[in-house]
Amino acid sequence: MKELNIGANLIKNRRKRGITQEALAEYMGVSKASVSKWETGTTYPDITLLPRLATFFNISIDDLIGYEPQMTKKDIRRLYRQLCRDFSEKPFEEVMGHCREIVMKYFACAPLLFQIGSLYVNHSMLAGSPEAFSHTLEEAIELFIRVREESQDVILQTQAMNMKAFCLVQLGRSDEVLSLLSTHTALTMSPEPLLASAFQMKGNLTEAKRTLQAGIYQSLLSLINLMLPYMGLCGEDTASFKESHRRILATAEIFELKTLHPSILLSAYIYLAQEFAKQGNEEQTFVMLERYTELVLSDIYPLKLHGDSYFNLLDGWLEDNLALGSDLPRDESIVRKSMIDSIADNPVFAPFANHAQFQTILRRLRNGSR
């Protein structure tokens, strides 16, 4: 990101065209000293002179003043990483204030606004109170609305719509969710097989395989995220509940999620433990909590998105196609704390608070002891 830098741009364009300060001053009807002060940054040209200056050099006013209404993908990624660190180290409202300044400066950059909105969602639990939590999500919703209205990227528009729906669910506004998504539930064909066929026809087998690997990977994560809430809805249907549980764990084992994507497996273990706890199944609750604890304390750090021996072309795809590359959306220190909080502060597990096995699990998590 660059600040306004009229002086350097004047010098660059003047020298590029072989123009002296005197010649520029004469054209602008000002003194040579004025031009010198503009170039050293001591003063700025009057705003009414900017169009004439830009015309003289045949550049836009934005180019003249160094204003960049858009950020590059690389800059967005770098900024997101820094803001994640800030949320883990600085007061929540201080970082939110910084984010709001960035939003004002780059209000025309839809990809950045989407990531700032996502940043709000992923750190809203740090807000400190239910009111602040809700207000943070409301701010995120406004950014996602802006993205949908201004972006020409259909994929980004869809992502913004889904993130808005997620915020509305968190806020308990079910009617708005149904209204937002009711027209977007039609079955659609995955584009990856078609893209892979096209690459194959061009003789690019590596890109064809990479495209399909990316499609399989995304579908796998979507499958887990669909099966978990479906299992939750099958609570009174014992057969469906047990079969969902079996298939979720079988899918995780087949695709080796412990190493491929431990974060989503951790979420699955917690979700399964919660569902068993709601049913009063103490034995299975602790089976899932023990699996969760073993995975948290295993060698899965640093947490990054990555491929494996099967998804051997995925790493490059992640870097090229995801806004954050292989990074997760929260700083690892916050993620590690949430790993403990998701058990210690989870009301579903409150009935087990005095259970010796539960206390041992919490102690191991807090001490980082296997």
Secondary structure, DSSP 8 states (H G I E B T S, - for coil): -----HHHHHHHHHHHTT--HHHHHHHHTS-HHHHHHHHHTSS---GGGHHHHHHHHT--HHHHHT--SS--HHHHHHHHHHHHHHHHHS-HHHHHHHHHHHHHHTTT-HHHHHHHHHHHHHHGGGSSSHHHHHHHHHHHHHHHHHHHHH---HHHHHHHHHHHHHHHHHTT-HHHHHHHHTTS-S----SHHHHHHHHHHTT-HHHHHHHHHHHHHHHHHHHHHHHHHHHHHTTT-HHHHHHHHHHHHHHHHHTTHHHH-HHHHHHHHHHHHHHHHHTT-HHHHHHHHHHHHHHHTSS--S------SSSTTHHHHHHHHSTTTT--SS-HHHHHHHHHHHHHT-GGGGGGTT-HHHHHHHHHHHHT--
